[in-house]
Amino acid sequence: MFENYFGGEVDVQINAFMSGTVWNLKKMMQKLKEGFLRIIFRLFFPRGFRCAAA
C-alpha cells in the first residue's frame, strides 16, 4: 500500500479493500494449488512412497 494511485478519502478506502481482496485471493489460490497437487500426486502415486531399504 505504499503506492496509492487513487486520491481522496474514499479512494484510500477503495485501495484498502482492493489490497484485502488480493490478499484473500492469494490465500485461496494457494489452497487450490495444494488441493490440485494432492489429487495429481494420488493419481500418479496411489500407494505413496515406501522405503525400499528397510
C-alpha positions as CSV (number, residue, x, y, z in Angstrom):
1,M,0.0,0.0,0.0
2,F,3.0,2.3,-0.4
3,E,1.9,3.4,-3.9
4,N,-1.7,4.7,-3.8
5,Y,-2.7,5.7,-7.2
6,F,-6.1,7.0,-6.0
7,G,-6.7,10.3,-4.4
8,G,-9.2,11.4,-1.8
9,E,-10.6,9.9,1.3
10,V,-13.0,7.4,-0.4
11,D,-10.3,6.3,-2.8
12,V,-8.0,5.4,0.1
13,Q,-10.7,3.0,1.4
14,I,-11.1,1.5,-2.1
15,N,-7.3,0.9,-2.2
16,A,-7.5,-0.8,1.2
17,F,-10.5,-3.0,0.1
18,M,-8.6,-4.0,-3.1
19,S,-5.5,-4.9,-1.1
20,G,-7.5,-7.1,1.2
21,T,-9.2,-8.8,-1.7
22,V,-5.9,-9.5,-3.4
23,W,-4.6,-11.0,-0.1
24,N,-7.6,-13.3,0.3
25,L,-7.5,-14.4,-3.4
26,K,-3.8,-15.2,-2.9
27,K,-4.6,-17.4,0.0
28,M,-7.4,-19.1,-1.9
29,M,-5.2,-19.8,-4.9
30,Q,-2.6,-21.4,-2.6
31,K,-5.2,-23.7,-1.1
32,L,-6.5,-24.6,-4.6
33,K,-2.9,-25.3,-5.8
34,E,-2.3,-27.6,-2.8
35,G,-5.5,-29.5,-3.4
36,F,-4.8,-29.9,-7.1
37,L,-1.3,-31.1,-6.4
38,R,-2.6,-33.6,-3.9
39,I,-5.0,-35.0,-6.5
40,I,-2.3,-35.3,-9.1
41,F,0.1,-37.0,-6.5
42,R,-2.6,-39.5,-5.6
43,L,-3.2,-40.3,-9.3
44,F,0.4,-41.0,-10.2
45,F,1.4,-42.5,-6.8
46,P,-1.6,-44.3,-5.5
47,R,0.3,-46.3,-2.9
48,G,2.6,-43.5,-1.8
49,F,6.3,-43.8,-1.3
50,R,7.7,-46.7,0.7
51,C,11.2,-47.1,1.9
52,A,12.9,-49.9,-0.1
53,A,16.0,-50.1,2.2
54,A,14.1,-51.4,5.2
